[in-house]
Structures are given as structure tokens and as C-alpha cells.
């Protein structure tokens, strides 16, 4: 394996760890390990703190509404310092979310993430997820 291939595989491992330990196990401390303190994070929400604290803030709301959320990695591709992944989240709506009181419904949504890593840490993250699909399931 060349040095470039080794870097790509290490970068993919960082993003997989983010999904497993943060999104599935709700370990907030892993954010401080995996993200640069100066990371730029672009989330589909407004009014969040800058950087890694914004990631934690949006997750607190999601984990409160969907405490059993589990993500499954659907696709991952990487080249150089960039990793792209798509995953599916499945959860039960057990708490208020975006003004909708708990419904007890089992729902799912998809997320697409594009990461840029530096020195083995996430420096930039762009996130998009199927918010409309999620809200439609909660309000039907």
C-alpha cells in the first residue's frame, strides 16, 4: 500500500469512527479527538455555534428526540484528503423535534457528508440530510 493509499484508508477510518462512536454511541468526547478545534462545519441548520461545538449542539437535539438513532453506512469513497459518505439513520421519535411532540413512530432519513481531513483530523465537514423526508414521516 502506498503512502497515499494509507492516508486515504486512515481518513476513511476517521469518518467511520465518527459515525460509530458519535452518531451511534453518542460519545461527545470523540468530536474533540476527530475534529480540528478550528474545523469548519456546514450543517443544515442555522444559529448553531461555530466548529465542533455546532456539531455537538445539533446532535443534542437529534439525540433527545431520537435517543435510539442508529446509522448504517451505505457508501464511502475517498481520494486524497477528501472522504464522501452516505448513510441511513433509523430511529424512534421519542421526544419533541422541531415543534413536533413525540409520536412513537419509527422513521428513517438519509445523510450525505463530505469531509476534508488534515493530519488525520476533520478540518471541514459539509452535511446534507433528507430533512423533508424526516418531517413528513413525523407529521403524517
TITI-110098 format. One record per residue (C-alpha): residue in one letter; z, x, y. Coordinates in nm, 4 decimals, always signed. Each point is the difference from the previous one (the first is absolute). Layout:
// TITI-110098
pavo_Z_X_Y
a_Z_X_Y
...
//
This chain:
// TITI-110098
pavo_Z_X_Y
x_+0.0000_+0.0000_+0.0000
x_-0.0974_+0.1451_+0.3376
x_+0.2377_+0.0176_+0.2942
x_-0.1867_-0.2879_+0.1646
x_+0.0270_-0.2149_-0.3130
x_+0.3698_+0.0856_-0.0293
x_+0.0561_-0.1130_+0.3601
x_-0.1839_-0.3262_-0.0614
x_+0.2103_-0.0701_-0.3095
x_+0.3229_+0.0836_+0.1875
x_-0.1021_-0.2329_+0.2831
x_-0.0698_-0.2819_-0.2452
x_+0.3419_+0.0607_-0.1573
x_+0.1672_-0.0354_+0.3417
x_-0.1642_-0.3382_+0.0576
x_+0.0865_-0.1185_-0.3506
x_+0.3600_+0.1020_+0.0583
x_-0.0018_-0.1981_+0.3268
x_-0.1136_-0.3101_-0.1885
x_+0.2418_+0.0369_-0.2891
x_+0.3154_+0.1183_+0.1727
x_-0.0329_-0.1788_+0.3327
x_-0.1935_-0.3174_-0.0682
x_+0.1240_-0.0659_-0.3547
x_+0.3483_+0.1503_+0.0062
x_+0.0749_-0.0531_+0.3720
x_+0.1263_+0.3576_+0.0444
x_-0.0130_+0.0414_+0.3781
x_+0.1025_+0.3675_-0.0132
x_-0.3309_+0.0917_-0.1636
x_-0.1759_-0.0816_+0.3282
x_+0.1778_+0.2945_+0.1637
x_-0.1132_+0.2258_-0.2841
x_-0.3619_-0.1113_-0.0235
x_-0.0893_-0.0603_+0.3654
x_-0.0125_+0.2556_+0.2767
x_+0.2538_-0.0886_+0.2726
x_-0.2950_-0.0100_+0.2417
x_-0.2175_-0.2172_-0.2249
x_-0.2232_-0.2619_+0.1599
x_+0.0114_-0.3278_-0.1898
x_-0.2349_-0.2865_+0.0757
x_+0.1382_-0.3246_-0.1430
x_-0.1297_-0.3584_+0.0257
x_+0.2933_-0.1046_+0.2191
x_+0.1004_+0.0419_+0.3622
x_+0.3260_+0.1027_+0.1617
x_+0.1081_+0.2448_-0.2686
x_+0.1584_+0.3386_+0.0681
x_-0.2292_+0.3020_-0.0032
x_-0.0530_+0.2141_-0.3087
x_+0.2002_-0.0180_-0.3214
x_+0.2589_-0.2334_+0.1566
x_-0.2759_-0.2602_+0.0428
x_-0.0757_+0.0217_-0.3721
x_+0.3662_-0.0575_-0.0767
x_+0.0231_-0.2907_+0.2456
x_-0.2935_-0.1965_-0.1424
x_+0.1262_+0.0629_-0.3533
x_+0.3458_-0.1390_+0.0810
x_-0.1582_-0.3344_+0.0869
x_-0.2227_-0.0029_-0.3063
x_+0.2779_+0.1053_-0.2386
x_+0.2350_-0.2652_+0.1453
x_-0.2567_-0.2756_-0.0530
x_-0.1353_+0.1346_-0.3300
x_+0.2838_+0.1990_-0.1629
x_-0.1760_+0.0243_-0.3366
x_-0.3301_+0.1306_+0.1410
x_-0.1873_+0.2331_-0.2355
x_-0.3249_+0.1767_+0.0725
x_-0.2614_+0.1078_-0.2490
x_-0.2481_+0.2712_+0.0926
x_-0.3539_-0.1331_-0.0392
x_-0.2093_+0.2910_+0.1305
x_+0.0580_+0.3454_+0.1453
x_-0.2543_+0.2511_+0.1260
x_+0.0603_+0.3269_+0.1794
x_-0.1880_+0.2768_+0.1693
x_+0.1508_+0.2931_+0.1857
x_+0.2948_-0.1180_+0.2082
x_-0.0881_-0.3699_-0.0354
x_+0.1096_-0.2573_-0.2572
x_-0.1087_-0.3632_-0.0143
x_+0.1670_-0.2538_-0.2248
x_-0.0032_-0.3713_-0.0621
x_+0.2843_-0.1792_-0.1705
x_+0.1100_-0.3511_-0.0867
x_+0.3479_-0.1239_+0.0874
x_+0.1662_-0.2819_-0.1923
x_+0.3269_-0.1635_+0.1023
x_+0.2117_-0.3121_+0.0248
x_+0.0588_-0.1488_+0.3449
x_+0.3814_-0.0013_+0.0151
x_+0.0660_+0.0436_+0.3731
x_-0.1404_-0.0980_+0.3389
x_-0.3302_+0.1664_+0.0855
x_-0.1925_-0.0474_+0.3235
x_+0.1797_-0.3275_+0.0676
x_-0.0527_-0.1396_-0.3508
x_+0.3253_-0.0707_-0.1835
x_+0.0301_+0.1077_-0.3626
x_-0.2264_-0.2027_-0.2301
x_+0.0795_+0.1615_-0.3345
x_-0.3747_+0.0414_-0.0575
x_-0.1439_+0.2920_-0.1904
x_-0.2697_+0.1557_+0.2157
x_-0.2218_+0.3050_+0.0236
x_-0.1925_+0.1911_+0.2623
x_-0.2064_+0.3163_+0.0172
x_+0.0421_+0.3031_+0.2220
x_-0.2376_+0.2804_+0.0927
x_+0.1393_+0.3301_+0.1260
x_-0.1661_+0.3116_+0.1330
x_+0.2172_+0.3117_+0.0253
x_-0.0469_+0.3414_+0.1568
x_+0.2376_+0.2648_-0.1283
x_+0.1028_+0.3377_+0.1426
x_+0.2005_+0.2533_-0.1983
x_+0.0790_-0.2565_-0.2686
x_+0.1327_-0.2655_+0.2392
x_-0.1580_-0.3146_+0.1386
x_-0.1064_+0.0645_+0.3596
x_-0.2032_-0.3176_+0.0555
x_-0.0083_-0.3360_-0.1747
x_-0.2289_-0.2942_+0.0706
x_+0.0974_-0.3264_-0.1723
x_-0.1796_-0.3294_-0.0418
x_+0.1093_-0.2845_-0.2230
x_-0.1109_-0.3511_-0.0863
x_+0.2462_-0.1695_+0.2353
x_-0.1946_-0.3259_+0.0146
x_-0.0017_-0.0239_-0.3815
x_+0.3760_+0.0511_-0.0029
x_+0.0686_-0.2618_+0.2711
x_-0.2331_-0.2547_-0.1630
x_+0.1958_+0.0261_-0.3242
x_+0.3303_-0.0519_+0.1827
x_-0.1108_-0.3042_+0.1992
x_-0.1991_-0.1973_-0.2614
//
